[in-house]
Amino acid sequence: MPRPSTPDLAALIARARTADGQPPFSDQALVDLRTGSRRLLTVGPGAAIVGEGEAELVVDPDARGTGNGTALLEAVLADTGGDILIWSHGDHPAARALAASHGFSAVRTLLQLESTVPAVEPEPVTETFRPGIDEDEWVALNARTFAFHPEQGSVARADLEELEREEWFDADDFLVARRDGRMVGYNWLMIEPGASDGEIYVIGV
């Protein structure tokens, strides 16, 4: 299946990230959009990535406060029907007001914790992820580690390979731990090009 061409979406994401301090869509939503398991819905200066029972949406920062968010949300609701989860990145007051006006209530909260990590030599059993070799073993371990988690636990090899194509991906920042030759843990760092800090994208044992 060909990937959708979304140059305008990329520009919209960049503008929203600059204005809001963080991206409007999750990495998984963008991966699913590229692989075809979610679709793009645009209304005026806004865009939504819609999947089965869930959606993420954003309005261009220069076009907010004039009803465009309401129009986009109502288009998403009309398009999907039934129960739907809407992810709100950043917990902005305007997003809360829009959600409340349409009967939504918060059911999950994702916290981002920060810490300074000292530079230390890795343990002898720790090595970097090997693209083209470690995908299947990592996917299987990740599925066991996050069997309780509806999003992270369902990451497939195709999803992982899409993430490996991201500009920020660096195998040297993807550490795996092995015991007796078997992968038993991992710590995947996400550091944007040119950034002075980063985040733990996912960690599991």
N, C-alpha and C positions, 0 to 999 in steps of 0.2 A: 504494500500500500504506500503510495507516495506521501511524503510529509507535507503538511500544509505550509504554504509560504506566508510567513507572518512578520514581514519587516516593520509594518506599522505597529504591530503588537509589541515588538522589541523596543521601539521608540517610546511607546506609551508606558511600558514597564520601567524604562530608564527614568522618565519624567516623574512617575509616581514614587519610585525609589528615592529620587533626590528630594522630593517634597516631603515624603513621609518618614524617611530614615530607614526604610526596609522594603523589600520587594512585595508586590501585591499578590503574587501567586507563589504557591509552594513549588519546590523543584519537581515533586511527583506529578503535580498537575501539568506542568510543562512537558514532562516526559510523556505522560499519557496523551497529551495533545499531539505530540509528534508521532507517537505510535498509532494513533487513531482510536484509542479507547475512551477518549473524551473529545468534545467538539468545542469550537469557538463560536460564541454568539456575540455579535456587536450591535449596539444600539447607540446611535449618535456618537458622542465622544467617550463612550464607555465600552468595555469588553468583559465578557464572562467566559470562563472555562467550565463547561458543564459536563458532569459525569452521571453515573447511575446513582441517583439519590443524593447528589452533593454538587456544590458549585462554589466558585471563587470569582469575585468580580471587582472591577476597579473603574473609576471615572477619572478622566484626565484632570489633573489638579487645576488647570485653568478654566474648567467648566463645572466646577462643583458649586453647590449652594443654589442651583437654579432648577432643581427637579430632575436632573439627569440620572441621579442615583435611583430615584423612585421609578423612573421609566425603565431603567435597566433591570432592576429587581423584579418588577412586574412582568417584564418580558421573559425573564428566567422562570418565574413561577408559572406563567402561561405555557411555556415551552415544555416544562417537566411534568407538572401535575403531581398530586400526591405529596407525601412527606418528603422533605429535603433538608439537608444540612448545608448551611452557608458558613464557610470559613471566613473569619474576620481577622486579617493580619494587622496587628498593632493596636487593636482595641480602641480605635479612634472614636471620640464622642459622636461624630456624625454617623458613623457606622452603627453605633449602639442605638441612636435615635431612629435611624432607618429601620433597623431590625425590630425595635419595639413597636413602631408604627404599623408593622405588618404581622404582629403576633409572634415574633421569634423571641426565644429566651436562651440564655447561655447554658450550655450543657457540658462543655469541656473548656478548660483553660490550659494553655501551653505556656510554661515559664521558661525564660532564658536566663541561666545562671552564668556568672562571669567569675573568672579566677586567673591569676597570673601563674603560669606554669614554668617552673624552673627548668633550665637546660640540663638534662642528664643523659648519660649514655643508656641506650636501651638494653634491656635484659638480653642475655644470649639467645633466648628462645623467641625473641621478637624479630620479625623481618618485614620487609615491605611487600605489599600486594603485588602479584605478578599478573598483569593483564594478559589475557589469552590462555592462562593456565588455571588461575584460582577461582574463576567465576562460579562454577557449579558448586564447589565446596563451600564458598562463602554464602551463596544463596541458600543452601541447605542449612548451614549453621545459623544464618540470620532468621530463617523460618522457624527453627526450633527455639531460638532465643526470644523471638517476639511472637510466639504462637498466640499470646493473649492480645496482641495489638493489631487492629483491623487494617491499618495502612502499612506499617513497616513490615509486619509479618507476611504480607502478600507480595513483596518485591520479587520479581521474576528475573531471570537472566537477561531478558530483553531490556528490562528497566535499568539494570545495572550497566549494561553496555551503552545505553543512552547517556547515563550519568558520566561514564568514562569519556564521552565526547564533549562534555561541558568544558568551557574555557578554564574553569577553576580546578579541574581535576588534575591531580599530580599523584602518581603512584607512590612517591616518596612520603606523602602525607597520609597514606592508607596503611596503617600498621596492623599486622596479624600476629597472633601468638600461637605457637604450636607446641604440642606435647606428644612425644613419641611419633613425630612426623604428621600428626593430625591437627588441623586447625581447631583451636578451642576458644579463641577470643579475637577481638579486633577493636581498633580505635581509628575511625575514619575522620580525618580533619578536613575542613572546608576553609580554604584561604583564597580569597579573591585575588586575582593578579594585581600587584601594586599595593595591596593592603598591608598594614602594619600589625594587624591582629587577625584572628580567625575564630572559628567555632568548631566544636566537636559535632560533626554531622550526624554520626551515629556511633554508639559504643555498645558492645555486648560481649558476654562470656557464656 
